[in-house]
């Protein structure tokens, strides 16, 4: 059973892992919630804003989405009434 974490302060974590950008904490909650999470970047990890956005969006859309699922997901991206749970 999953315990609700209402009011908890989730944060997106960004770090370098084996030379790659590693993003965590973007798969729990609705997209409307996730876009409000503060982003913590590992100290001394130099990353451009464009690289950061690209890595976060790639992580959000990665694993388990068919082309039609991905298309439907992004069509509802800004519709908070239909915010989907990202797993």
N, C-alpha and C positions, 0 to 999 in steps of 0.2 A: 504494500500500500504506500502511496506517495503522500507525504504530509504537505499540505499547502504552506507556502512561505510568503503569505501576504505581508507586504511592508518590508520584506527583506531587501537588502541593498546588494543586488547582483551587479557584477562588473565584468566587462569583456576584458579578457587577458590576452596580451600580445607579447610574444617572445620569439627569439630565434632558437630553432631546434634542428641541429644537424645542417645548418646553413639555409634552412627554409623558414618561412614565416609560419608560426603556429598560433592559431586563434582558438580560444576556448570560451565557453559560456554563451554561445549564440544559438543553442538548440533547445533552450528551456524557456517556455513562455510564448505568448503571441508575438507576432512581428511588431505590433504596436508597443508592447512592453520592451522588446529587445532594442528598438531604436532609441530608447531613453536611457539605456545602461551607460554609465561612465566607462571610458576605455582607459585601461592601465597598460602602458608600454614598458617593457623591461628596461631598466636603466642602461644607458650607453648603447641602446639598440637604435641605430639610425634608420629611419624609414620615412619615405615621402608620404604625404597625405594620400596621394593617388594610389600608391602601393598598399597602404593600409585599407582604403576603401575597397580596392580590388580583392584583397585577401579576405576581408569580412564578407563581401557579397559572394565570393566563391565558396566560402565555408557555409554560408546560409543555404546556398542552392545545391550543395554537394550531397551525394549519397542518397539513393533511393527515389529520386524524382525521374519519372519518364518525361519525355518532351511535352506531352499534354498536361501532366501534373505541374511541371515547371511553368508553363504558359499560364495556366489557371492561377497558380500561386502569385505570379507577378502582376496579373491583371487585377487581383484583389489587394495588391501591396498597400495602397493607401486607404483602403476601406476598413476602418476600425470596427464597423458593425459586423464585418465578416472576417475579422482577424483569425488566422489559422494558427494552430499549434505547430511549432516547428520542432521536429524530433530528429 
